[in-house]
């Protein structure tokens, strides 16, 4: 089955930036929606951003204006550019493909 591998997580100070990448083991053109979700300690997993094959995007209110989702079908990859990071962005971030496939997650920690 398709595997999704995330990278780009890490520790960053508040106000800093990170770019997350998620690469699929097979072509993604057949999947309309790709997205990022996150789960912080003690909280439910929540939507961060999605992007369709037509490049329509959807963002959580908390991400709007700071995060940008993009995709490169030729590279089988979806990205999440995160700017102006806040401590409340600290979470495990999960890549999603077609609402069906999930990555294992990558930790993002934002220090004050």
C-alpha positions, 0 to 999 in steps of 0.5 A: 500500500501507499506509504507517506513519509514526513520530514522537516519537523523539529524544535524552533523558537517562537516566531521562527519557521519550518517547512514540513514535507510529505512524500508518497511511495506512489503517484498522487495525481489520482488523489484529489485531496492532500492535507495536514493534521496535527495533534497536541498533547491532551487534544483531539487531532485537528485539521490544519490545511488541505489542498485539492488537485485544482489547488483549492485550499482550506485552512484552520483559523489558527493557521490562516495567514501563517501557514501555506500548503502546497503540492508537487504531483511530479514529486509525489509530495505535499508541503506545509510552510509554517511561519510565525510559529507559536508555542501553541503550534506544538504538536505531532503533524500528520500528512494525509492523502485522500482522507484514506492514508496517513503518515506516521507523524513528525514532531513540531515543538515551538519554544517560547 
